[in-house]
Amino acid sequence: MSDLSIGDQSSGVRRRFWTWWAESVGDGLLGGPGTFKKSQKNIDTGWLTCEIARTHGNNKKQHMRTKTALLTAALGLVGAATVSAQVYSVNVVGYVNSELKAGWNLIANPLDNTAANGNTVGVLFGTALPDGSAVYKFDNANGKYLDTVSYTSLFGWSDPALTLVPGEGAFVFVEGSAAVTITFVGDVKQGTLTTPLAAGFNMVSSQVPQAGLLVTDLGYVAVDGDTVYQHNRGAGYKDGNTFTGLFGWSGGEPTIGVGEAFWIQKEAAGAWNRTFSVQ
């Protein structure tokens, strides 16, 4: 269980976001189906209601509804707003707490950190991992792993400039026996989003911090022969899940969590295209 509280003030508008608790259920994936509560009262999980109060003039309240798909795995949303009859989110920023187990974790960076070098290993993980931990990133286009990037408290990261942007994935090996929580901070990507897919194996993730069914919710278009391999953090792989136009998915449509990377094996090159906006 994790909690969050985010506030912002600009242009005479004070926005107060309630503190939320996201209780994850199901198979333990981050961002799995859950119940969102405020003051012990259930809230429609299809929408998030935010209170917006003016700091000047009449103290009027407005409410805007933002899809809670972005709240899975404890994501807080903050948007730029204008003082008018309606309030619109422009840039949506927030954070995601992602728990890494001791051992191997196939993870993703779910937010676009626009700070200088924000989407690099040196910034994303900093000094949060124990000595001997390492990052293994796969080059989809060339079908091979890049050089291992390792961490020690004495020397830091061997290549702190290695990038991990939304849509990509990496194995993170956590040394020792204790889990570690990494907090990702940044913008929710919006607009037309494209993740290239090569023939063969691709280590990928959703560019949007949204949990759900791969095709139904996350906009992937499956074709005959596509096989998805998911990994249990700190453990091993689940069974491969292959799609055919005649029978659908061999193991049921894959459910992807926020901050989860996975493999897609393709018989021919393609792309994961999606248009997304927060309304």
C-alpha positions in Angstrom: 0.0 0.0 0.0 1.3 3.4 -0.8 0.1 6.9 -0.3 0.5 10.2 -2.1 -0.4 13.8 -1.8 0.4 16.5 -4.4 -0.4 20.2 -4.5 0.3 23.1 -6.8 -0.4 26.8 -6.9 -0.2 29.1 -10.0 -2.1 32.0 -11.6 -4.3 32.5 -8.5 -5.5 28.9 -8.6 -4.8 26.6 -5.6 -5.3 23.0 -6.4 -5.6 20.6 -3.6 -5.3 16.9 -4.4 -6.7 14.5 -1.8 -4.4 11.8 -0.4 -5.2 8.5 -2.0 -4.4 4.9 -1.1 -4.1 2.3 -3.9 -4.5 -1.3 -2.7 -3.2 -3.7 -5.3 -4.9 -7.0 -5.7 -4.7 -9.9 -8.2 -1.3 -11.4 -9.2 0.8 -8.7 -7.4 1.7 -6.7 -10.5 2.1 -3.0 -9.9 -0.9 -1.2 -11.1 -3.1 -4.3 -11.0 -6.8 -4.0 -10.3 -7.5 -2.2 -7.0 -9.9 -0.3 -4.9 -9.2 3.4 -4.4 -10.4 4.9 -1.1 -10.7 8.4 0.3 -11.7 8.7 4.0 -12.6 5.0 4.0 -15.2 5.6 1.3 -15.1 3.7 -2.0 -14.7 5.8 -5.1 -15.7 4.9 -8.6 -12.4 3.5 -10.0 -13.3 4.7 -13.5 -12.7 8.4 -12.5 -10.8 10.5 -10.1 -12.4 13.6 -8.7 -10.1 16.5 -7.8 -11.0 19.6 -5.9 -10.0 23.0 -7.3 -10.6 26.1 -5.2 -10.0 29.7 -6.2 -7.7 31.8 -3.9 -9.2 35.1 -4.9 -12.8 36.3 -5.0 -15.6 33.9 -4.4 -14.4 30.6 -3.0 -16.0 28.4 -5.6 -15.3 24.7 -6.1 -15.0 23.0 -9.4 -14.4 19.4 -10.1 -12.6 17.8 -13.0 -12.5 14.1 -13.8 -9.3 12.5 -14.8 -9.0 8.9 -15.8 -7.7 6.9 -12.9 -5.9 4.5 -15.2 -3.0 6.9 -14.4 -3.4 6.2 -10.7 -2.5 2.6 -10.8 0.7 2.0 -8.9 0.2 5.1 -6.8 0.5 7.8 -9.5 -0.2 11.4 -8.5 -1.4 13.8 -11.2 -0.7 17.6 -11.4 -1.7 19.7 -14.4 -1.5 23.3 -15.4 -4.9 25.0 -15.2 -6.5 28.2 -16.4 -9.0 30.3 -14.4 -12.2 30.1 -16.5 -15.6 28.4 -16.6 -13.7 25.1 -17.2 -10.4 23.8 -16.1 -8.1 21.9 -18.5 -5.0 19.8 -17.7 -2.1 20.6 -20.0 1.0 19.0 -18.7 0.4 16.1 -16.4 3.2 15.2 -14.0 3.5 12.8 -11.1 5.4 9.9 -9.6 5.3 6.2 -9.4 6.7 4.1 -6.6 8.0 0.8 -8.0 9.2 -2.0 -5.7 12.1 -4.0 -7.0 12.7 -7.4 -5.4 16.0 -8.9 -4.5 17.3 -10.6 -7.6 16.1 -10.0 -11.2 13.4 -7.4 -12.1 12.2 -6.7 -15.6 11.1 -3.0 -15.2 10.2 0.1 -17.1 10.4 3.9 -16.6 6.7 4.9 -16.8 7.2 8.7 -16.8 9.2 11.1 -18.9 11.7 12.9 -16.6 12.4 16.1 -18.5 15.1 17.4 -16.2 18.7 17.3 -17.4 19.6 13.7 -17.9 16.4 12.8 -16.2 15.9 9.5 -18.1 19.3 8.1 -17.4 20.4 5.4 -15.0 22.4 7.9 -12.9 19.2 10.0 -12.2 16.5 7.3 -12.2 18.3 5.0 -9.7 20.8 7.3 -8.1 22.2 5.7 -5.0 19.1 3.7 -4.2 20.4 0.3 -5.1 22.9 -1.7 -3.0 26.5 -2.4 -4.1 26.7 -5.0 -6.8 23.4 -4.2 -8.4 23.3 -3.8 -12.2 21.2 -2.8 -15.2 20.9 -4.9 -18.3 19.3 -3.2 -21.3 18.4 -5.0 -24.6 19.0 -3.4 -28.0 15.8 -4.4 -29.9 17.1 -3.2 -33.3 20.2 -5.3 -33.1 18.9 -8.2 -31.1 21.5 -8.1 -28.3 22.2 -6.8 -24.8 24.2 -3.6 -24.3 27.2 -3.6 -22.0 26.2 -4.2 -18.4 25.9 -1.1 -16.2 26.9 -1.9 -12.6 26.8 0.1 -9.4 29.0 0.4 -6.4 28.8 3.0 -3.6 32.5 3.8 -4.1 32.5 4.5 -7.8 28.8 5.0 -8.6 27.4 3.7 -11.9 29.8 2.4 -14.5 27.7 4.2 -17.2 25.4 6.7 -15.6 24.4 8.1 -19.0 22.6 4.9 -20.1 19.0 5.9 -20.9 15.8 4.2 -20.0 12.8 6.1 -21.6 9.1 5.3 -21.5 8.4 2.4 -23.9 11.7 0.7 -23.2 12.6 -1.9 -20.6 15.6 -3.3 -18.7 16.5 -6.0 -16.3 17.6 -4.6 -13.0 19.5 -7.0 -10.7 19.2 -6.0 -7.0 22.0 -7.4 -4.9 21.3 -8.8 -1.5 18.1 -10.0 0.1 16.0 -6.9 0.6 13.5 -5.2 -1.7 14.1 -1.6 -2.8 11.5 1.0 -3.8 12.4 3.3 -6.7 10.4 6.5 -7.2 10.0 7.6 -10.8 9.1 11.2 -11.4 8.1 13.0 -14.6 5.5 13.8 -17.2 2.8 11.5 -18.5 3.5 11.1 -22.2 0.6 12.2 -24.5 -0.1 12.5 -28.2 0.8 10.0 -30.8 3.2 7.4 -29.3 5.2 4.9 -31.3 7.4 2.1 -30.0 9.3 0.4 -32.9 9.3 -3.4 -32.9 11.9 -5.5 -34.7 11.5 -9.0 -36.0 12.5 -11.3 -33.1 12.7 -10.3 -29.5 11.8 -6.9 -28.2 12.0 -5.7 -24.6 9.3 -3.1 -24.3 6.8 -1.4 -22.0 3.8 0.9 -22.2 4.8 4.5 -22.8 1.8 5.5 -20.6 1.7 4.8 -16.8 -1.5 2.7 -17.2 -2.2 -0.8 -16.1 -4.5 -3.0 -18.2 -5.0 -5.6 -20.9 -2.3 -5.3 -23.6 -4.7 -4.9 -26.5 -8.0 -3.8 -25.0 -6.6 -1.1 -22.7 -3.1 -0.3 -23.9 -3.8 -0.2 -27.6 -1.4 -2.8 -28.9 -2.5 -4.4 -32.2 -1.6 -8.1 -32.0 -0.8 -10.1 -35.2 -0.5 -13.8 -35.8 2.6 -15.3 -34.1 3.1 -12.5 -31.5 4.3 -14.1 -28.3 4.5 -12.2 -25.0 6.8 -13.2 -22.1 6.3 -11.7 -18.7 8.6 -11.9 -15.7 7.8 -12.2 -12.0 10.0 -9.8 -10.1 12.6 -11.6 -8.0 11.5 -15.0 -9.4 11.2 -16.2 -13.0 9.2 -16.1 -16.2 5.6 -16.9 -16.7 4.6 -19.2 -19.6 4.8 -17.6 -23.0 1.5 -16.3 -24.4 1.0 -16.6 -28.1 -1.6 -14.8 -30.3 -3.3 -16.2 -33.3 -6.2 -14.6 -35.2 -8.1 -17.8 -35.1 -7.8 -18.6 -31.3 -6.7 -15.4 -29.7 -4.2 -15.5 -26.9 -3.1 -19.0 -25.8 -3.0 -17.9 -22.1 -5.6 -15.2 -22.2 -4.9 -11.5 -23.0 -1.8 -10.4 -21.1 -2.3 -7.9 -18.3 0.5 -5.4 -18.0 1.3 -3.4 -14.8 2.6 0.1 -14.4 6.4 0.1 -14.5 6.4 -3.4 -16.0 8.5 -4.3 -19.0 8.1 -7.5 -21.0 9.2 -9.3 -24.1 7.3 -9.3 -27.4 8.6 -11.8 -29.9 7.5 -11.0 -33.5 7.7 -12.9 -36.7 8.0 -9.6 -38.7 8.9 -6.0 -37.8 6.1 -3.7 -36.7 5.3 -1.0 -34.2 3.2 -0.4 -31.1 1.2 2.8 -32.0 -1.1 4.6 -29.7 -2.7 8.0 -29.4 -3.2 9.1 -25.7 -4.4 12.2 -23.9 -5.5 13.0 -20.4 -9.0 14.6 -20.5 
